[in-house]
Amino acid sequence: MSIAILLFDKMTALDAVGPYEVLSRLPNSKVYFVGETKGRKTTDTKMLSFDVDYSIDDVPNPNVLLIPGGNVLEVIKSEKVLNWIRNANKTTRFTTSVCTGSIILGAAGLLKGQKATTHWATVKYLQNFGAEYVAERYVQTGQNGKIITAAGVSAGIDMGLFLAGKLSDERTAKMIQLAIEYDPQPPFNSGSAAKAEKQTVADALEYFQNRSKKEKAN
């Protein structure tokens, strides 16, 4: 079973690595980290890079497609990437995204009129592509439920476990959850915009704005 995870400059590492840690443990799975081109891709923090050995041309028909998020503005301008997603989606068993990766799926035309989720701070961008935003950790939609979108960053692990259950069975998915000891018990109850205090939401928005300014300055 081939699983293609798209990597690109300014992506968020955990969006890709979280689901990878789950899906790579499925029996008979082969994960391909692919890029529009081969070579080094640097994440949004500029502190971590990945060497990509496969281009999207090398993996045209994966069984599972996973699109991470991050700063996706350049990716949604690439017709080569969007066409690869459209064509791959014709034969995938599941087409998935994490965080703002759903905006890439939206730009490819896969979410028009569909329910989907994304990072809470980027809802309007998802809606610009005709998707109906749902504030859930992950949302399954599309014909035969083949499209699964996850909310921000860490939600990719939840989505990965849900997907593992669909690709194999509940017993295997439970085993993987225990194998990676995924038992989140955060010290603070601020993991979603709905739960967080107003000041925390404001602080997060300010953080995103400041980071965006730094990226533009560089």
Secondary structure, 3 states (H helix, E strand, C coil): CEEEEECCCCECHHHHHHHHHHHCCCCCCEEEEEECCCEEEECCCCCCEEEECEEHHHCCCCCEEEECCECCCCHHHCHHHHHHHHHHHCCCCEEEEECCHHHHHHHCCCCCCCEECCCHHHHHHHHCCCCEECCCCEEEECHHHCEEEECCCCHHHHHHHHHHHHHCCHHHHHHHHHHCCCCCCCCCCCCCCCCCCHHHHHHHHHHHHHHHHHHHHC
